[in-house]
Amino acid sequence: MLLDKTRAELAMARLGLNRSDLAKKLGVAALTASQYFKPGRDLSPKTVGKIAKALEVDPSEIIKSEK
């Protein structure tokens, strides 16, 4: 699953979070959280679910749709 960087960052902005804050909410290192935003990075459904939960959104809101 590919993370939609723009949508994820909009959700972060809505909550007033930066990537370091997101990392803390996820319980991972800041570098790990930054890796999630790299273009083409394939994330597991479990990871996407954790990110969505931390951002208080549905997972479908932060993944790129395949077209």
HELIX and SHEET records of a PDB file:
HELIX    1   1 LYS A    5  LEU A   15  1                                  11    
HELIX    2   2 ARG A   19  LEU A   26  1                                   8    
HELIX    3   3 ALA A   30  TYR A   36  1                                   7    
HELIX    4   4 PRO A   45  LEU A   55  1                                  11    
HELIX    5   5 PRO A   59  GLU A   61  5                                   3    
END                                                                             
